[in-house]
């Protein structure tokens, strides 16, 4: 099938206003002087007394520690899911996304081909197993929710979940390393060998930790040659993460992956901040 023409990924119209804080110091001579008048140089004794008071105040009022992002509750995870309104083209929400599994994502990685880094075979096996079991970042430690969308022979699975932050801090770098560790490998299955390739995939830029790869599996099903292509993307927001798996036997629409990541991240942040999430991307602008 001829790939669909690429289209630009929509971007959020976000603006960050930067203000300059001006501090005006006004000194008085002790007799009700005008704060707007000329500066008066304080005496050494007054200066020392002022410094002492400032030091005492600093001891009593330590700098507050920034509040860490909280883990999602069950209700928040469900609310943070995107809808078809956040995806361009003809995506339709599916009711059976929790049952999606592809037989092309089964089998045993041929470790004998890894001559220089035997440990990489385990990383590649983790990738294949994680894609099939839909737990690429590991098992959630807290609330989770998922939804799915279909368009022709393509499927987009969208998951939101709370994890151990330590686990996420390891999972995202692991995902980033796959194009190097698992650039090409073989999976042995009951239906014959399959060739798997992993390359880095594009994502909209953001301040959050985010990674994406494109996985291509060439093999056969029922004796018929087939190629499965999938985008796999993840975004970490504190101890929470979004995972997007998108593609099918007709190829990958990278723009839809980008939409899901871009708008889904903003939606998740709004939910965590206690805001009512926008019903469509246009509401972000």
Secondary structure as UniProt FT lines:
FT   TURN            35..36
FT   HELIX           44..60
FT   HELIX           74..79
FT   HELIX           84..86
FT   TURN            89..90
FT   STRAND          92..94
FT   HELIX           97..99
FT   HELIX           103..105
FT   STRAND          108..109
FT   HELIX           111..113
FT   HELIX           119..133
FT   TURN            136..137
FT   STRAND          144..151
FT   TURN            152..153
FT   STRAND          154..162
FT   HELIX           165..181
FT   STRAND          184..189
FT   TURN            190..191
FT   STRAND          192..200
FT   STRAND          209..221
FT   TURN            222..223
FT   STRAND          224..237
FT   TURN            238..239
FT   STRAND          240..248
FT   TURN            249..250
FT   HELIX           254..272
FT   TURN            273..274
FT   HELIX           281..284
//
